[in-house]
Structures are given as C-alpha cells and as structure tokens.
C-alpha cells in the first residue's frame, strides 16, 4: 500500500512464495483435534494435508532470497527504505527459523532459536531498535519497542527447537516471553485492553490502538502451540484470554464485499481504513481458517470463507 509501516510487516509477516488456499481434503470445514495439530508456523500457507508439528507451513518460503534481506552473522536482517543500515527483526529471524524447521534443516532452526535466546532481554522480550512509522494508523512506535507478533512467533520456534534438542534453555526462554502478554503497552508489554477485550498488539503504540489482525492471530497461534507442546499453563491461560477477544471482535475487520481491514485504528481515532492489499487478503484467509481448525468457532470459518470468496 506504499506505506513504510505496512511494508515492515509485509516483509516479515508474510514472505509468501506459495499460498495454498485449496482446502482440498484437509477438512477445511472440520476443526482439528488438539492432539493432531496440522501445519508449521509463519508464511500464511495452510497446507491441504495436516502436518505433525504445527498449524502453518513455511517450507515453501525462501526468506534469504528476498531482495530486502541480508544475512548477517548467519541470520537474516532487513533493509528498510527509511533506514540507512540493515536492522535485526525478531519476526524475520523467527520465520526464517520456522522455514528451516519445516524444510528439515534443524541445524539452522537451532541457530535461529539460539539467536533469540541470546537477544532476549531480562523481561522476556525481544526489542526492535528502530522507529517504525505507521502512516496507515496515523501514529508510530519508537525504539526500543516490542511486538506481540514477535513474542508469539518466537514461542512457535522455541517449542520446536526444545523438542528437537531436549535442551530446556529453549523452553525456559519461551516461558519468560509469556510475561509480556500480561504487561500493558504503557509499561513496555504488548497487552492492550480495548472495549473490554484484551489484545496482544503487534505495534504497541501509545497514542492510539492499532489492533493489527494478522499480528494478533500469529501471536495467538504461537501461544497455543507453546501451551500444547510444553504443557505451560500460563501460555494456555493467555491463549484462551486472547482467543476470546479475537472471536468477539473479528467481524469488525470486515469491510464488506469480501474486503478486510489491516487493523482497527480507524475505530480509535485513526485515519479511515483502507482494504488490505498485497499478501494480506491471503494472510487473513489462512489465519482465520487455522483459528477455526483450532477452536471450532464458526465466526472464524464464516469470515475466512467470506474473505476467501473475494480473492482473485
């Protein structure tokens, strides 16, 4: 959409090489039992055949081949048009790690997880060390800032590498990351209560809520995966609390005619919403479909089908 804040997410949240939207025999209309989780986590690619380890599938992605990505110290950093130097982006590193895990490149997945462990702050967060203009919301976030999406996706990678290695350092890092979901954005966390609903903000702005849909759902999926695979009760509590909010407000993202909005800043004093473009219509379809498979809630199924029907 031509705005720098949105492009930050376009690169890190969805390096979509192939988005599989054919539900085929995967049982698109049937929730998956918790014990048999489908697909691996970061490119919105929901494979027709459930995979053992996760809900989203990253094997079709090549993060390092993206034109704005440069490998530094063995992990991907990102060049942004408004910044002079490449920047470390926790979501990009995490998604690259999930990609490597999905491809069976465990050594590289472990490298990404070790990067997360080494960069985690004492409060359990990963900091973004550059300012991020969010023109679409009429606001911005200033460094250092944390992201609910980064916190949640890190959980997805850390639990996988914990199972691969048996090294509890990865599970402990994931557990430390949970604290941010109970700390308000004003105090450096990612929790925002809006209209009585707790949200996990991708962009924890102080001026007004942004309530970005894809970042919130990615965070929720990470919480669910970490809870399911490690048995962490706090992760389960945070998942249930956030998922109830997502289900309650999901229809607010619908703009009619099969279009969906990127966030809800327009309902909190921000500029008028613009329908999502680029990869985001696909991302919204896939993430809501995954949420339906996890929960069985009809609202996710209804919105996924509505938005999917409008795809080109």
N, C-alpha and C positions, 0 to 999 in steps of 0.2 A: 504494500500500500504506500510505499515510498516514505515511511517514517522510520526514523532510526531505532526508536524504542521497539517497534514491532519487529524489525529485522533482527534484533538481538535474539528474539525468541524464534523467529523463522529459521535461523541457522541452527540454534542449539536444541530447540524442542522438536524439530521435525526436519531432519535431513532425509527427506523421503525419496528414496530411489524407486521403490515399488510399493504402492498401497493396494493391498488386496481387499477388495470390497465385495467379492462374490460370495457370500456366506456359504455357498455350496453345501457340503454335507456336514458342516461344523455344528449344525444345530443353532443357527443364528437366533432362532426363536426359543431356544431352550437354555435356561440357566445351567451353569456347570457346577457340580458339587464341589465343595471346598477342598476335598481330598484330591481331586483330579484337575489341577489347575491347567488352563490352556496356555499358551504363548509367552514370549520373552519381552522385555520391557522398554523400549523408548521410541523407536520410529513407529508412528502410528501405522503399523502393518499388522492387521489381525489375521493370522493365517487360517485358512479353512479347516485344517486339521489341528486339533489341540496338541500342544507340545507340553512336555512334562514340567518344565521348570518355571513358567511364568505366564503372564497374560498378554504381553505384547511381544512382537517379533522384530529383532534388529539385524538378522543375518543378511538382509538384502541391502544394508546400508554400507557406504564407504566414507566414513567421516573424514578421514585423512585426505581424500581426493577433492573435498570441497575447496573452491577457489579462495575462500577467506580463512582457511585453516592452515596452520604451520605447525610442524612437530617441533617441540622444544623439550629437551630432557626426556624424550621418549613418550610424551603425551601431547595431545592436540591443544594448541592455543588458538585464539581467534583474533583476526584483524578486523577492526571496526572502522568505518569510514570517518567517524568523528574523532578518532584517537590516533595518535602517532605510532604507538608501539602495540604489538600483539598483547592480548590480555588472557590471563588464565580464567577460564569459565568452568566452574564446577559441574554444570549440567553437561557441557560438551565432553569433558573428561569422563564423566559417568556414562554418558550414552556411548562413547567410544568403548568403554569397558564392557558395557552390555552387548554391544556389537561383537566384540571379541569373544565373549562368553557364548553367544548364540552360534558363532562360527566354530566353536570348539578350540579357540586359541586361548587356553586357560592361562598361559604364562603372561599374556598381555592383559587379560582381565585382572589378574592379580596385581600387575603393575599399576593399573588404574586405581584399584582399591587401596594399594599402598600409598599412592599419591593422596587419596582422600584422607587416610589416617594421618599422614604427615602434615596435611594442611588444615586439619580440624582444630578449631580454637577450643579453649578450655570450657566454653559454654556449650560445646557440641555443634557449633555452626561452621559453615564454610562462607567466607566473606568474599563479596565482589568488590574489587578495589578500583573501580572506575565509576564515574557518574553515568547515569542512564536516563536520557531524555525520553519521556513518554508522551509524545505530542498528541497521540490519539486520545489520551486521558486528560490533557491539559495540565500535566504535572510531571514530576521526575523523581528519581531516587538518587541520593548522594552517597558516595563511598565513605566508609565501608557499609554495605548493605547485605542482607541475607535474603534468600529466596525459599519459599515453601516448596517450590518445584525442585530446587536443588537438594533440599533436605530429604524430600520424599524419594527422589530417584536414587540418591546415594544409598538409601535403605535397600532398594532393589538390588543394587550391585553388591553391597556389603554382605547381604544374606547369601547370595550365590557363592561369593568367594569364601565365606565362612564354611559353607558346605563342601566346597572343593578341597579346602586346605585343612579343615578342622582346627584352624588357628583362631582362638577365641578373641584375639585382638580386633578382628573384624566385626564380630557380634557386639562387642563392648562399644566400639565406635558407633555402630548403629543405634544402640541403646542411648548413648549420650546425645545423639542427634534428635531424639524424641523430645527433649526438654524445650526446644524452640517452638514446638507446636502448642505449648501452654503459656508462652510468654507473648504479651501483646506487642504489636508493631511499634508502639511508642517506647517500649523498653528493650527493643532490639530483637524481638522474636518475629514470628510470622502469623500470629493469631490476631484476627480482627473479628469482632462481633458486629454484624450488620443486620439491622432489623430483627435482632434477637437470635440470629443464626451465626454460629462460629465458622469462620472461613480460614483457610490457610493460604495466605497471599503469596503469589509468585513475585509481585512487586510490592513490598511493604511501605508504601508511600505514607507520609504523614499528613499531607494536605487533604486528600480525599481517597476513599477506597477505589481500587481498580477492579478487583474481583474477576481476574482473568480465568476463564473457564478451563482451558487446556492445562494451565499450571496447577490449578486446584485438583483436577482429576488425576493428573500424573502423581501429585503428592499423595492422594488417597490410595492409589494403586500400590505405591511404594509402602505405605503404612500397612495395607492389607497383606502384601507379600511378606513383609518382615514379621508381622504377627503370626501368619500362618506357618511360616517355616521355622521360626525360632521359639514360638510359644510365648512371646513377650506380651504380658497382659496390658502394659501401658500402651503399646502400639495398637493393640486391639481396641482399647478404650478410645484412643484418638481417632482411629479409623471409623468407629461407629458414630462418634460425635460428628465428625466432618461429613460422613456419607449422608447422615440425616439432613444436614444443611444442603448438600448438593441436590438431593432429591426434592427438597422443599422449594428451591428457587430455580431449578433447571429451566422451567418454561419461560422465565424472564429473559433468557438468552435468545428466545425465538423471535425473529423479526418479521415473520410471515413470508409466504412464498418460498419456503424452504431455506431461507437465509438465517444465519445465526450471527450474534454479535461476539466480538472477541472478549469483552468484559462488560462490567455494569457501571463503569464510571459515570455514564450518562444519567444514571439514576441517583447519583450522589453529587450533582452539580457540575459534571464534566461536559465536554462537547457532545453534540448529537452523535449517536452511534453510526458506524458505517459497517455494512455486512462484511464478514471476514472474506478474505481472498487468498490467493496463492494456495498453500497446502492446508490452510486452516479448516476449510469445509470438510476435508477428508479426516483431519485430526478429530474434529468434533464427532463425526460419524463413528469412527473407530473407538474413541474413548467412551462414548455413551453406550456403544454396543458391549464393550468389555464390562462396564459397570452393570449392565443388565445381566450379563452372564454370572457375575459375582453375586449379585443381590437378588435377582429375580423381580426387581421393582419394574412395574410396567411403564413408569414415566421415562425411564432410560430407553426402553425399547421403542416407545412412541416417538420420542424426539430423534433417536437415531434413524428410524425409518423415514420420518418426515424430512430430515436433512439429507439423507441418502437419496431420496427420490429427486432432489433438485440438482444432484451432481451431474456434470457434463458426461 
